Each structure stands twice: as C-alpha cells, then as structure tokens.
Amino acid sequence: MPTLGSLSTSKPELELAFVSPGTVSAVSTMVSSVLTVTPEELLESGAPDALPEGALVLITGTVSFRLRGRITTVLDVLLERMSRDASAALVVHAAPGTRQPFPQVIADEAARRGIPLLVTSASPEAWEGMHDEIQRMRLLAAERRVAQLGALVQELPAQLADPRTMQRIVEWLAGVLDVQVLVSDPDGVLAAAPATAAEHLAGAIIRQSVDNLATQATAGPHTQLISLTPASGAGTILAVARRTPFDTADLGVLRYAAKLLGLVDQATREYHAVSVASTAVRNAAFELLLVGEVSKARRVMANLAPELLDVDSARIFAIEGPPGRQDVTLRRCIAAVGRHTLVVRDQPSDRRVLIVQPISAGHPPSYTISDQLTHIVQALGPSASLGGSGIYSVNLLADALHEALTVQRFAALQPDSVALSVHDSELVTLLPQPEAQQWAHGVLKPLMSDPMQWETMRETLPTALAFPNTVAARRLRLHRNTVARRVARAAELLSMNLGMVTDRIAVALAMELVTHRDAPSCLPKCDPPQLTNLLAAPPVKVWAETLLRPAQEDRRDLLATAQSWLSFDTHVEPTARKLELSEVTVRSHLRALEKHMQRDFSTLPGVRDLMVALHASHGHPVFTSNQHAPGLSVVA
C-alpha cells in the first residue's frame, strides 16, 4: 500500500511536498484513497460527514487561506473529522514556491491532531486517476501478501493443520479491509475477528442456509458470503461484513483470502483424518506389544514408523496429567518425543499417557527422552507426575507397564513428581546377548530346577538381596524370618555366601537378566561364560569410563578408596586402617564418589555399578568364579 513518503518520491508529477519536514510517522502513513474537494464545495456544503480511513483529502482550486473567517472554521471542522476517521493527510493546491499556504492556527491544529499537511503545485489534471491508481496498488500489495502466504503454505503444508492458522488469516483479513469476518461450518464457529463477528454475522449465515444460496452469495452491498469448500460439500462458509460497500479491489482480496482459507480448512480436515488413523495404528501396536505379539506390532507400524520397533528392549514411561487434560498431555508428548517413541493414551484412565521408548542393543538409553518428559510434567503443573520402568525385553512390556504404573503412583507422592528407575537397568542392556542369558541361567540353575521353588525365589530374592531382611520383609509383606529362610535356602542351593556384597550382586544381576529379558529359545550346551567375559564388551567399557570420568578429575584419590572399600566388603573401619585414613575421610570420599557417579552406594545397584565400572575401566577389583557356582569374589 502506498504511503505519503512513497507518493512524494514515486510520483514526482504530483509535485507533492510536506509543509513542515515530515516526521517518520507522517512519511510512513498509508494512503488508501484520494478524496478531492474544492474550496467552494467546502464553503457551500461544509466538511464531509464521513471520510474513508486512510484517505488523502485534496483541496483543489485557489483560495486565500490567510483570510480568517468561514474557510478557517470549515477547515477546523474538516481536521476534526479527519482525525476522527483516521484520514492520512490534508493537501492543498498552491502556486510554486509558496512556503506556507495555511494560516498558523490551522497548522497548529493539524499538528495537535497529528494530521500531516502537504502542498501540491501540480494541476488538478495530474491528480486525475490517482484514486484508481492507489486502489490498484492496494490490490497488488494484497495479492502479493496472499501470494506470499500461498507460497508459505506450499513450502510448509504441515503448518496448514495448525489450529491457529485460520484465526491468524481471519485477523489479517479483518485488519486489511476493516471488516467483520466469520468462518463457520455446520458444527459451529471455526474462526472470527473481531470477537463480535459471530453475533454480527450469524443472521446472514442462517438466511444463506435456509435459502440455499449459490456458492458465492451477496446478502447485501455490505455483506459477502463465500463457500470455502464447494467441491467437498463440507459446508464451510466465509462471511464478511462492514459499514461501507465492497469495491472491486476489496472483492479481489476476499477471493484470495477465501482460497487460502479453503486450503487451510481442507488441510485441517485431512490432518484430523490422518491423526485419527495414526492414533488407531499406535494403539493397535501397543496392545499387540502388551500380549507379546512383537512381530505383528512391527507389521502394524511398518508404514507409520518402519524401524521404530526393530529393537530387542524397551522401557515404558507413564505420565498422569491434570484432570480433563489428557489430550493436552498427549499432544505435548507426541510433539516432544513422538518421532522416537510410541505414544498412546492409557485407555483405562482419562488422565494418563503412556510412552514406549525402544532401546537398541549395545547402546545406553538416551536421557533426552526422560528429560523432555520431565519438562512436560513440570509444565503441566503440580498435579502431574511421571514414572518410568526399567529396561525390559520387548516381549515383556506388560511387566514394564506394571512397573511404570507402580512407579508413577509413587512419583505422585514425591516433591518433584518424577521417579525414573534407570540406574539399575543400564548395565543389563549393555551386556552381550545371549551370552549374558547363558551366564545368568548358569548361576540360577539350582533355583530354577523346581518351578514352584523358582516362583518363590523370583518373588523374594530381588528385594531380599537389595535390602536388609527387616526392610525386605516389610516391602514384601512377609515375616522377616520367612525372608531369612528363603535367602538362606538360596545361598545353600547356589553354594554362595549371600551375606557378601559380591555374591549378592552376582545373584541380583542374574535375576534381573532372567526376569527382565527373554531367554533364547535354545541355550547352548557348552559351559556358561565367565562374568569377566561379559564385562569385557566394548559398550560396557565405554559406559564405565563415562561413569568414572568426573571422579578421576577430583584431586582426591577417590577410586583407590573405593577399591579398598569393596575389597573389605563395603566396611569402612578396615578400609580406613588399610589406607591409613580416618573413617570420616573414607566416608567423605565415598560421598564425593556417589555425587560424581550419580549413584547411591547404600543400594545394591549403586555398589554393583561402582564395582563393574572399576573392573571394566581399571581391571580392579578382579572378578573370579568359584568352582561350585559361577559367582563372584573380589581379589584386592
């Protein structure tokens, strides 16, 4: 659209100049039309009652503006109405070289009202056709804007389905044409601007529906109704109304806007259909995974995400959002992690969303997914919570789901509403398969020979090995003597001393491998591998070095303290004597190492990760197998 500045420079034949040096705001004032009047018309009829917004008012002919009297009064009224109707500027015709054609009182009044004053020495003939030229320039500018929006649509088709796109276009159209705009379909209002548009245009749309008007209908000189979907018959209507009639240029802008809005409406409907289909596919794949039908789940996801489920392991996260906001939680999760995970609604709950994170063999699980989900929970507010399972075989995701839901309920009681059980699962996924399974079955073979005995041990040992008998009994809801008897029986069958931390680590690791991951269909007949062979795998070495790197940068020899502490079965007093340190110093070293490794040495998984990391990266402590059972012993 032309401005006062562009008119004075691009149309030199108008001989247009500011009476005073034009300010930045005056120069950039947009001109929408030219209204020509003569001094005689002003004196006879007075100032026009209404003026178009952005109009440039041109007074042609010769009159002495320095004469005080009626002309000055009329100009005062004209300036008042120009200010009221947001006119662009007042221009008068004057002889070349005239420095100030306006009386000072008029110049002061114009300055007070913010109306630029200009002078032209061009003949009235030079201004003929300028109104039409400005309309053409406005139309070209509008067409260029629409073309740019159309190009954007072609480049970014996915953005068409953004629910805010239609509203932004409607607001733009309302601002450009100073109109009331409403887009609606038989189900209701899709977009409106300003807020009063729906009420203002409802009657016209109802009449159009009742009368079954043509594709494009004119409900009056001030109202336009345009069908946005004549081919599909979706019934989407663009309704536009304003106080003044639409001219040719306005109708051109409307046609282009209607085309773009039609594209947006079509894309929104298609995106909704695709979204519904995608949701159905993801739900079907998830249900198949829960019943162990992994191959079928992969086939179902083949077109949507071909390689997403081509893994052996996975974990599940459960997010419970605020009441009534499951859709919001689902959309945020899909936007944040949907490309790398399987995101579905938890059907039995109206608040919970489930996320399956596939994990490739030989690679530690990415923390990016859990970090992003944590951010989502924080954004959802204090009533939201996040729980995560350990890493399971994809054939055992029903167990992973049970753990994730249990952890999520626990997380809801925590200060940060987040609980992620990742630390005790990282090592398992790095061990080479099926060798790790062969080793684990070799360790646990005496317990697994009797199915009833194995079921009891499977339920008891993971907790009993990780906690003192009294704590384990409380967690298992058993008597502590029952827990003690089962642990003693397991130690007898395994020929191990489960009072020693190293043997507890060996059995706990074997239990995790057997219960969290599928065994091969046929285990080799040869002797089970040594644990040291499993820990020599390159991924384990990289993991260990990464885990210990922060501690190695500490000026204290924390790793030497840890090696000695492990050799004394995690007892501080003999460790302090051996290193000639105080017990306070030993405990201080261990606390610092916990912080560096982000592990808790009061837990069995924390001690296990420390022991394995030291062995894999430094070769100490040394793991050796007992001749009766492939357990562990530590050689200092």
C-alpha positions as CSV (number, residue, x, y, z in Angstrom):
1,M,0.0,0.0,0.0
2,P,1.4,3.5,-0.9
3,T,2.5,5.9,1.9
4,L,2.8,9.7,1.9
5,G,6.5,9.3,1.6
6,S,6.3,6.9,-1.4
7,L,3.8,9.1,-3.2
8,S,6.0,12.2,-3.0
9,T,9.0,10.2,-4.3
10,S,7.5,7.7,-6.8
11,K,5.0,10.2,-8.3
12,P,7.1,13.4,-9.0
13,E,4.4,14.7,-11.4
14,L,2.2,15.4,-8.3
15,E,4.8,17.9,-7.1
16,L,3.9,16.9,-3.6
17,A,5.8,18.2,-0.6
18,F,5.4,18.4,3.2
19,V,4.7,21.9,4.5
20,S,6.9,21.1,7.5
21,P,9.7,18.4,7.4
22,G,7.8,15.1,7.5
23,T,8.3,13.0,10.7
24,V,8.9,9.3,10.5
25,S,5.3,8.5,11.4
26,A,4.0,11.0,8.8
27,V,6.2,9.8,6.0
28,S,5.1,6.2,6.7
29,T,1.3,7.0,6.9
30,M,-0.5,4.7,4.5
31,V,-2.9,6.2,1.9
32,S,-5.9,4.1,1.0
33,S,-7.7,6.6,-1.3
34,V,-7.9,10.2,-2.6
35,L,-10.9,12.4,-1.9
36,T,-10.9,15.7,-3.9
37,V,-12.9,18.7,-2.8
38,T,-12.9,22.4,-3.9
39,P,-12.9,25.5,-1.6
40,E,-16.3,26.3,-3.0
41,E,-17.7,22.9,-2.0
42,L,-16.3,23.3,1.5
43,L,-17.8,26.8,1.9
44,E,-21.2,25.7,0.5
45,S,-21.7,22.2,2.0
46,G,-19.2,22.2,4.8
47,A,-16.8,19.4,5.6
48,P,-17.9,15.8,4.6
49,D,-19.7,14.0,7.3
50,A,-17.6,10.8,6.9
51,L,-14.2,10.1,5.4
52,P,-12.6,6.8,4.4
53,E,-9.9,5.6,6.7
54,G,-6.5,6.4,5.3
55,A,-8.0,9.0,2.8
56,L,-5.8,11.7,1.4
57,V,-8.0,14.9,1.3
58,L,-7.0,17.1,-1.7
59,I,-8.4,20.7,-1.8
60,T,-8.0,22.0,-5.4
61,G,-8.6,25.5,-6.8
62,T,-7.3,28.8,-5.5
63,V,-8.4,30.4,-2.2
64,S,-6.6,32.6,0.2
65,F,-6.2,30.5,3.3
66,R,-4.7,33.5,5.1
67,L,-8.2,35.1,5.2
68,R,-9.7,34.5,8.5
69,G,-13.4,33.7,8.5
70,R,-15.6,31.0,7.4
71,I,-13.0,29.0,5.5
72,T,-10.9,28.7,8.7
73,T,-13.9,27.4,10.5
74,V,-14.7,24.8,7.9
75,L,-11.0,23.7,7.9
76,D,-11.2,23.3,11.7
77,V,-14.3,21.0,11.3
78,L,-12.5,19.1,8.5
79,L,-9.5,18.5,10.6
80,E,-11.6,17.3,13.4
81,R,-13.4,14.8,11.2
82,M,-10.2,13.7,9.5
83,S,-8.7,12.9,13.0
84,R,-11.9,11.0,13.9
85,D,-11.9,8.9,10.8
86,A,-8.1,8.3,10.7
87,S,-7.5,10.1,7.4
88,A,-4.0,10.2,6.0
89,A,-3.3,13.8,5.3
90,L,-4.6,17.2,4.0
91,V,-3.2,18.5,0.7
92,V,-3.9,21.9,-0.8
93,H,-3.1,23.3,-4.2
94,A,-0.7,26.4,-4.1
95,A,1.4,28.2,-6.6
96,P,5.0,27.0,-6.9
97,G,7.3,28.5,-4.3
98,T,4.5,29.0,-1.7
99,R,6.1,28.4,1.6
100,Q,3.1,28.3,4.0
101,P,-0.3,28.2,2.4
102,F,-2.0,27.5,5.7
103,P,-2.8,30.0,8.5
104,Q,-0.8,29.4,11.6
105,V,-3.9,28.5,13.6
106,I,-4.7,25.7,11.1
107,A,-1.1,24.5,11.1
108,D,-1.2,24.3,14.9
109,E,-4.5,22.5,14.9
110,A,-3.3,19.9,12.4
111,A,-0.1,19.3,14.4
112,R,-2.2,18.8,17.6
113,R,-4.4,16.3,15.9
114,G,-1.5,14.5,14.2
115,I,-2.6,15.2,10.6
116,P,0.2,15.9,8.1
117,L,-0.1,19.0,5.9
118,L,1.2,18.9,2.3
119,V,1.2,21.2,-0.7
120,T,1.0,20.4,-4.4
121,S,1.7,22.7,-7.3
122,A,0.5,20.2,-9.9
123,S,-2.6,20.9,-11.9
124,P,-5.8,19.0,-10.9
125,E,-5.4,17.0,-14.1
126,A,-2.2,15.5,-12.7
127,W,-4.3,14.1,-9.9
128,E,-6.9,12.5,-12.1
129,G,-6.9,8.8,-11.9
130,M,-4.8,8.8,-8.7
131,H,-7.6,7.3,-6.6
132,D,-7.9,4.3,-9.0
133,E,-4.1,4.0,-9.1
134,I,-4.0,3.8,-5.3
135,Q,-6.7,1.1,-5.4
136,R,-4.7,-0.8,-7.9
137,M,-1.5,-0.5,-5.8
138,R,-3.5,-1.7,-2.7
139,L,-4.8,-4.7,-4.7
140,L,-1.3,-5.5,-5.9
141,A,0.0,-5.3,-2.3
142,A,-2.8,-7.5,-1.1
143,E,-2.2,-10.0,-3.9
144,R,1.5,-10.1,-3.1
145,R,0.7,-10.7,0.5
146,V,-1.7,-13.6,-0.3
147,A,0.9,-15.0,-2.8
148,Q,3.5,-15.0,-0.1
149,L,1.1,-16.8,2.3
150,G,0.3,-19.2,-0.5
151,A,3.9,-19.9,-1.1
152,L,4.4,-20.5,2.6
153,V,1.5,-23.0,2.6
154,Q,3.1,-24.9,-0.3
155,E,6.5,-25.0,1.4
156,L,5.1,-25.9,4.8
157,P,2.0,-28.0,4.2
158,A,2.0,-29.4,7.7
159,Q,1.5,-26.0,9.2
160,L,-1.9,-25.7,7.5
161,A,-3.3,-28.0,10.1
162,D,-2.1,-25.7,12.9
163,P,-5.4,-24.7,14.6
164,R,-4.1,-21.1,14.9
165,T,-3.5,-20.6,11.2
166,M,-7.1,-20.0,10.2
167,Q,-7.6,-17.5,13.1
168,R,-4.4,-15.6,12.1
169,I,-5.6,-15.3,8.4
170,V,-9.1,-14.1,9.6
171,E,-7.5,-11.5,11.9
172,W,-5.3,-10.3,9.0
173,L,-8.3,-10.0,6.7
174,A,-10.3,-8.1,9.3
175,G,-7.4,-5.6,9.7
176,V,-6.7,-5.1,6.0
177,L,-10.4,-4.5,4.9
178,D,-11.7,-3.1,8.2
179,V,-14.4,-5.8,8.3
180,Q,-16.1,-8.3,10.5
181,V,-15.0,-11.8,9.5
182,L,-16.5,-15.2,10.4
183,V,-15.6,-18.7,9.2
184,S,-18.1,-21.4,10.2
185,D,-19.3,-24.9,9.3
186,P,-22.5,-26.7,10.3
187,D,-20.8,-27.7,13.6
188,G,-20.1,-24.1,14.7
189,V,-17.6,-21.2,14.5
190,L,-14.1,-22.0,13.3
191,A,-12.6,-18.5,13.4
192,A,-13.8,-15.0,14.0
193,A,-12.4,-11.4,14.1
194,P,-13.2,-9.3,15.9
195,A,-14.9,-11.1,18.8
196,T,-18.3,-9.5,17.9
197,A,-18.2,-11.0,14.4
198,A,-20.0,-14.2,15.2
199,E,-23.0,-12.3,16.7
200,H,-23.0,-9.8,13.9
201,L,-22.9,-12.3,11.0
202,A,-25.0,-15.2,12.4
203,G,-28.2,-13.9,10.9
204,A,-26.7,-13.7,7.4
205,I,-25.4,-17.3,7.6
206,I,-28.7,-18.6,8.9
207,R,-30.5,-17.0,6.0
208,Q,-28.0,-18.4,3.5
209,S,-28.5,-21.9,4.9
210,V,-32.3,-21.6,4.8
211,D,-32.4,-20.1,1.3
212,N,-29.8,-22.5,-0.1
213,L,-28.0,-19.6,-1.8
214,A,-25.4,-20.2,-4.5
215,T,-21.7,-20.9,-3.9
216,Q,-20.9,-17.2,-3.6
217,A,-23.8,-15.1,-2.3
218,T,-24.2,-11.4,-1.6
219,A,-26.5,-10.8,1.3
220,G,-26.3,-7.0,0.7
221,P,-23.9,-4.4,-0.5
222,H,-22.1,-4.6,2.8
223,T,-22.0,-8.4,3.3
224,Q,-20.3,-11.2,1.4
225,L,-20.8,-15.0,1.9
226,I,-18.3,-17.3,0.2
227,S,-18.3,-21.1,0.3
228,L,-14.8,-22.3,1.1
229,T,-15.4,-26.0,0.2
230,P,-17.8,-26.1,-2.8
231,A,-16.2,-29.3,-4.2
232,S,-16.2,-31.4,-1.0
233,G,-19.5,-30.1,0.3
234,A,-18.2,-29.7,3.8
235,G,-20.3,-26.5,4.3
236,T,-17.6,-24.2,5.4
237,I,-18.6,-20.5,4.9
238,L,-16.6,-17.3,4.9
239,A,-18.8,-14.4,6.0
240,V,-17.6,-10.8,5.8
241,A,-19.4,-7.6,6.5
242,R,-18.6,-3.9,7.0
243,R,-20.3,-0.4,7.2
244,T,-19.3,0.6,3.6
245,P,-19.9,-1.3,0.3
246,F,-17.2,-3.6,-1.1
247,D,-15.4,-2.3,-4.2
248,T,-13.6,-4.3,-6.9
249,A,-10.3,-4.3,-5.0
250,D,-11.9,-5.5,-1.8
251,L,-13.6,-8.4,-3.6
252,G,-10.2,-9.4,-5.1
253,V,-8.6,-9.6,-1.7
254,L,-11.6,-11.6,-0.4
255,R,-11.3,-14.1,-3.2
256,Y,-7.6,-14.7,-2.5
257,A,-8.3,-14.9,1.2
258,A,-11.1,-17.4,0.6
259,K,-8.8,-19.6,-1.5
260,L,-6.2,-19.7,1.3
261,L,-8.8,-20.3,4.0
262,G,-10.3,-23.1,1.9
263,L,-6.8,-24.7,1.7
264,V,-6.5,-24.4,5.5
265,D,-9.9,-25.9,6.1
266,Q,-9.2,-28.8,3.8
267,A,-5.8,-29.5,5.3
268,T,-7.3,-29.3,8.8
269,R,-9.9,-31.9,8.0
270,E,-7.4,-34.2,6.2
271,Y,-4.9,-33.8,9.1
272,H,-7.7,-34.8,11.5
273,A,-8.5,-37.9,9.5
274,V,-4.8,-38.8,9.3
275,S,-4.4,-38.1,13.0
276,V,-7.3,-40.4,13.9
277,A,-5.8,-43.2,11.7
278,S,-2.4,-42.7,13.2
279,T,-3.8,-42.9,16.7
280,A,-5.6,-46.2,15.9
281,V,-2.4,-47.7,14.4
282,R,-0.4,-46.7,17.5
283,N,-3.0,-48.1,19.9
284,A,-3.2,-51.4,18.0
285,A,0.6,-51.7,18.0
286,F,0.8,-51.0,21.8
287,E,-1.9,-53.6,22.5
288,L,0.0,-56.2,20.5
289,L,3.2,-55.4,22.4
290,L,1.4,-56.0,25.7
291,V,0.4,-59.5,24.7
292,G,3.9,-60.3,23.3
293,E,2.9,-60.2,19.6
294,V,6.0,-58.2,18.7
295,S,6.2,-59.3,15.1
296,K,2.5,-58.3,14.5
297,A,3.2,-54.9,16.2
298,R,6.1,-54.3,13.9
299,R,4.0,-55.1,10.8
300,V,1.2,-52.7,12.1
301,M,3.8,-49.9,12.5
302,A,5.6,-50.6,9.2
303,N,4.1,-47.8,7.3
304,L,3.9,-45.2,10.1
305,A,7.4,-45.8,11.6
306,P,9.1,-48.7,9.9
307,E,12.1,-49.1,12.2
308,L,10.7,-47.9,15.5
309,L,10.1,-51.3,17.0
310,D,13.1,-53.1,15.4
311,V,14.7,-53.5,18.8
312,D,15.0,-56.2,21.5
313,S,14.5,-53.9,24.5
314,A,12.3,-51.1,25.6
315,R,11.1,-49.2,28.6
316,I,7.8,-47.5,29.4
317,F,7.0,-44.1,30.9
318,A,3.7,-43.2,32.4
319,I,2.6,-39.5,32.7
320,E,-0.5,-38.6,34.6
321,G,-1.7,-35.1,33.8
322,P,-4.2,-32.8,35.4
323,P,-7.9,-34.0,35.2
324,G,-9.6,-33.4,31.9
325,R,-6.3,-32.6,30.1
326,Q,-5.3,-36.0,28.7
327,D,-5.5,-34.6,25.1
328,V,-3.1,-31.8,26.0
329,T,-0.7,-34.2,27.6
330,L,-0.8,-36.5,24.6
331,R,-0.2,-33.7,22.1
332,R,2.8,-32.4,24.1
333,C,4.3,-35.8,24.3
334,I,3.9,-36.5,20.6
335,A,5.4,-33.1,19.8
336,A,8.4,-33.6,22.1
337,V,9.3,-37.3,21.6
338,G,6.8,-38.8,19.1
339,R,9.4,-39.4,16.4
340,H,11.5,-41.7,18.6
341,T,8.8,-43.3,20.8
342,L,5.3,-44.9,20.7
343,V,2.9,-42.5,22.5
344,V,-0.6,-43.7,23.3
345,R,-3.5,-42.9,25.7
346,D,-3.9,-45.2,28.7
347,Q,-7.4,-46.4,27.9
348,P,-8.5,-47.2,31.4
349,S,-7.5,-43.7,32.6
350,D,-8.7,-40.3,31.5
351,R,-5.6,-38.6,32.7
352,R,-2.7,-40.9,31.8
353,V,-0.5,-41.1,28.7
354,L,2.0,-44.0,28.1
355,I,5.3,-43.7,26.2
356,V,7.3,-46.7,24.9
357,Q,10.9,-45.9,24.4
358,P,12.6,-48.5,22.2
359,I,16.3,-49.2,23.1
360,S,18.9,-50.5,20.7
361,A,21.1,-53.3,21.8
362,G,24.6,-52.2,22.9
363,H,23.6,-48.6,23.4
364,P,22.8,-47.0,26.7
365,P,19.3,-45.5,26.9
366,S,19.1,-41.8,25.9
367,Y,18.4,-39.4,28.7
368,T,16.9,-37.0,26.2
369,I,13.6,-38.7,26.3
370,S,13.3,-38.8,30.1
371,D,14.5,-35.1,30.3
372,Q,11.9,-34.0,27.8
373,L,9.1,-35.9,29.6
374,T,10.2,-34.3,32.9
375,H,9.9,-30.9,31.3
376,I,6.4,-31.7,30.1
377,V,5.4,-32.8,33.6
378,Q,6.8,-29.6,35.1
379,A,4.9,-27.5,32.6
380,L,1.6,-29.4,33.3
381,G,1.7,-28.3,36.9
382,P,1.8,-29.8,40.4
383,S,-1.0,-32.4,39.8
384,A,1.1,-34.1,37.0
385,S,3.6,-36.9,37.7
386,L,6.0,-39.2,35.7
387,G,7.1,-42.7,36.4
388,G,9.4,-44.9,34.4
389,S,10.1,-48.6,34.2
390,G,13.4,-50.4,33.9
391,I,14.6,-51.8,30.6
392,Y,12.7,-55.0,29.5
393,S,12.7,-57.3,26.6
394,V,10.0,-56.1,24.1
395,N,8.3,-59.5,24.7
396,L,7.8,-58.5,28.4
397,L,6.4,-55.0,28.1
398,A,3.4,-56.0,30.1
399,D,5.7,-56.3,33.1
400,A,7.4,-53.0,32.1
401,L,3.9,-51.3,32.1
402,H,3.1,-52.7,35.5
403,E,6.4,-51.3,36.9
404,A,5.9,-47.9,35.2
405,L,2.4,-47.5,36.6
406,T,3.6,-48.5,40.1
407,V,6.5,-46.0,39.9
408,Q,4.2,-43.3,38.6
409,R,1.9,-43.7,41.6
410,F,5.0,-43.5,43.8
411,A,6.2,-40.4,41.9
412,A,2.9,-38.6,42.6
413,L,3.9,-38.6,46.3
414,Q,7.4,-37.2,45.7
415,P,8.3,-33.4,45.8
416,D,9.2,-33.2,42.1
417,S,6.5,-35.7,41.0
418,V,9.2,-37.7,39.0
419,A,10.6,-41.2,39.6
420,L,12.7,-42.9,36.9
421,S,14.2,-46.3,37.6
422,V,17.1,-46.2,35.1
423,H,20.2,-46.7,37.1
424,D,19.8,-50.4,37.9
425,S,18.9,-51.2,34.3
426,E,21.7,-49.6,32.3
427,L,24.2,-52.3,32.7
428,V,21.8,-55.1,31.8
429,T,21.2,-53.6,28.3
430,L,24.9,-53.3,27.6
431,L,25.8,-56.9,28.2
432,P,26.1,-59.1,25.1
433,Q,23.2,-61.4,24.4
434,P,22.6,-64.4,24.5
435,E,25.9,-64.9,26.4
436,A,24.5,-62.9,29.4
437,Q,21.4,-65.1,29.5
438,Q,23.5,-68.2,29.4
439,W,25.6,-66.9,32.3
440,A,22.5,-65.9,34.3
441,H,20.8,-69.3,33.8
442,G,24.0,-71.0,34.8
443,V,24.1,-69.0,38.0
444,L,20.4,-69.6,38.9
445,K,20.1,-73.2,37.6
446,P,19.9,-74.7,41.1
447,L,17.0,-72.3,41.9
448,M,15.1,-72.9,38.6
449,S,15.1,-76.7,38.7
450,D,11.9,-76.8,40.8
451,P,9.2,-74.5,39.2
452,M,7.4,-73.8,42.5
453,Q,10.6,-73.1,44.3
454,W,11.7,-70.8,41.4
455,E,8.4,-68.8,41.6
456,T,9.0,-68.2,45.3
457,M,12.6,-67.2,44.8
458,R,11.7,-64.9,41.8
459,E,9.3,-63.0,44.0
460,T,11.6,-62.8,47.0
461,L,15.2,-62.6,46.1
462,P,15.4,-59.3,44.1
463,T,14.1,-57.4,47.2
464,A,15.8,-59.6,49.8
465,L,19.2,-59.1,48.1
466,A,18.8,-55.3,47.9
467,F,17.6,-54.6,51.5
468,P,18.2,-55.9,55.0
469,N,15.8,-58.6,56.0
470,T,13.5,-56.4,58.1
471,V,13.1,-53.8,55.3
472,A,12.7,-56.5,52.6
473,A,10.0,-58.3,54.8
474,R,8.1,-55.0,55.1
475,R,8.2,-54.4,51.4
476,L,7.2,-58.0,50.6
477,R,4.6,-58.1,53.3
478,L,6.2,-61.2,54.7
479,H,7.6,-62.1,58.1
480,R,11.4,-61.4,58.4
481,N,12.0,-65.0,59.4
482,T,10.4,-66.1,56.1
483,V,12.6,-63.8,54.1
484,A,15.7,-65.0,56.1
485,R,14.8,-68.7,55.4
486,R,14.4,-68.1,51.7
487,V,17.7,-66.3,51.4
488,A,19.4,-69.0,53.4
489,R,17.9,-71.7,51.2
490,A,19.0,-69.8,48.0
491,A,22.5,-69.4,49.4
492,E,22.7,-73.1,50.1
493,L,21.4,-74.1,46.7
494,L,23.8,-71.7,45.0
495,S,26.8,-72.5,47.2
496,M,27.2,-68.8,47.8
497,N,27.5,-66.6,50.8
498,L,24.7,-64.1,50.3
499,G,25.9,-62.1,53.2
500,M,28.8,-61.0,51.0
501,V,28.0,-58.0,48.8
502,T,29.8,-59.6,45.8
503,D,27.7,-62.7,45.8
504,R,24.5,-60.6,46.3
505,I,25.5,-58.6,43.2
506,A,26.0,-61.7,41.1
507,V,22.7,-63.2,42.0
508,A,20.8,-59.9,41.7
509,L,22.3,-59.3,38.3
510,A,21.4,-62.8,37.2
511,M,17.9,-62.4,38.5
512,E,17.5,-59.1,36.6
513,L,18.7,-60.7,33.3
514,V,16.3,-63.7,33.7
515,T,13.2,-61.8,34.8
516,H,13.5,-58.6,32.7
517,R,14.7,-60.2,29.4
518,D,13.6,-63.2,27.3
519,A,15.8,-66.2,27.3
520,P,17.0,-67.6,24.0
521,S,14.8,-70.4,22.6
522,C,17.7,-72.8,23.0
523,L,20.6,-72.2,25.3
524,P,24.0,-73.6,24.2
525,K,25.1,-76.9,25.8
526,C,28.6,-75.6,26.5
527,D,29.8,-74.3,29.8
528,P,28.4,-70.8,30.8
529,P,30.8,-67.9,30.1
530,Q,32.6,-66.1,32.9
531,L,31.2,-62.8,34.0
532,T,34.6,-61.2,33.3
533,N,34.0,-62.0,29.6
534,L,30.6,-60.3,29.6
535,L,32.1,-57.2,31.3
536,A,34.8,-57.0,28.6
537,A,32.3,-56.0,26.0
538,P,33.2,-52.6,24.4
539,P,29.9,-50.9,25.3
540,V,30.4,-51.8,29.0
541,K,33.9,-50.3,28.8
542,V,32.7,-47.0,27.3
543,W,29.9,-46.9,29.9
544,A,32.3,-47.5,32.7
545,E,34.8,-44.8,31.6
546,T,32.0,-42.3,31.2
547,L,30.7,-43.1,34.7
548,L,34.0,-42.7,36.4
549,R,35.4,-39.7,34.4
550,P,34.1,-37.0,36.8
551,A,35.7,-38.8,39.8
552,Q,39.0,-39.0,38.0
553,E,39.1,-35.2,37.8
554,D,38.8,-34.9,41.6
555,R,42.1,-34.1,43.3
556,R,41.5,-36.8,45.9
557,D,42.2,-40.5,45.0
558,L,38.5,-41.5,45.3
559,L,38.9,-44.6,43.2
560,A,41.6,-46.1,45.4
561,T,39.4,-45.6,48.4
562,A,36.5,-47.3,46.6
563,Q,38.7,-50.3,45.5
564,S,39.8,-50.8,49.1
565,W,36.3,-50.4,50.4
566,L,35.0,-53.1,48.0
567,S,37.8,-55.4,49.0
568,F,36.6,-55.2,52.6
569,D,33.0,-56.0,51.6
570,T,32.0,-52.3,51.9
571,H,33.1,-52.0,55.6
572,V,34.6,-48.6,56.4
573,E,36.7,-49.4,59.5
574,P,39.1,-51.9,57.9
575,T,39.2,-49.7,54.8
576,A,40.4,-46.8,56.9
577,R,43.1,-48.9,58.6
578,K,44.4,-50.2,55.3
579,L,44.6,-46.7,53.7
580,E,45.8,-45.1,57.0
581,L,42.9,-42.6,56.8
582,S,40.2,-41.7,59.3
583,E,36.8,-43.2,58.9
584,V,35.4,-39.7,58.4
585,T,37.7,-39.3,55.4
586,V,36.7,-42.6,53.9
587,R,33.1,-41.7,54.2
588,S,33.8,-38.3,52.7
589,H,35.5,-39.9,49.7
590,L,32.6,-42.3,49.2
591,R,30.0,-39.5,49.4
592,A,32.0,-37.5,46.8
593,L,32.2,-40.5,44.5
594,E,28.4,-41.0,44.8
595,K,27.9,-37.5,43.7
596,H,30.3,-37.8,40.8
597,M,28.7,-41.1,39.6
598,Q,25.2,-40.1,40.5
599,R,24.8,-43.4,42.3
600,D,23.7,-44.3,45.8
601,F,26.1,-46.7,47.5
602,S,23.6,-47.6,50.1
603,T,21.8,-49.6,47.4
604,L,22.9,-52.8,45.8
605,P,22.6,-51.4,42.2
606,G,24.8,-48.5,43.2
607,V,27.6,-50.7,44.6
608,R,27.2,-53.0,41.6
609,D,27.7,-50.2,39.1
610,L,30.8,-49.0,41.1
611,M,32.3,-52.5,41.1
612,V,31.7,-53.2,37.5
613,A,32.9,-49.7,36.4
614,L,36.1,-50.1,38.3
615,H,36.7,-53.6,36.8
616,A,35.8,-52.6,33.2
617,S,38.0,-49.5,33.2
618,H,40.9,-50.3,35.5
619,G,40.9,-54.1,35.9
620,H,40.4,-53.9,39.6
621,P,38.8,-55.3,41.6
622,V,39.3,-58.7,39.8
623,F,36.3,-60.9,39.5
624,T,36.9,-64.7,39.7
625,S,34.5,-67.6,39.5
626,N,34.0,-70.0,42.3
627,Q,34.3,-73.7,41.2
628,H,30.9,-74.6,42.5
629,A,28.9,-71.7,41.1
630,P,29.7,-69.0,38.6
631,G,29.5,-66.3,41.2
632,L,31.9,-63.6,42.2
633,S,34.8,-63.0,44.6
634,V,36.9,-59.9,44.9
635,V,40.7,-60.0,45.0
636,A,42.0,-56.8,46.4
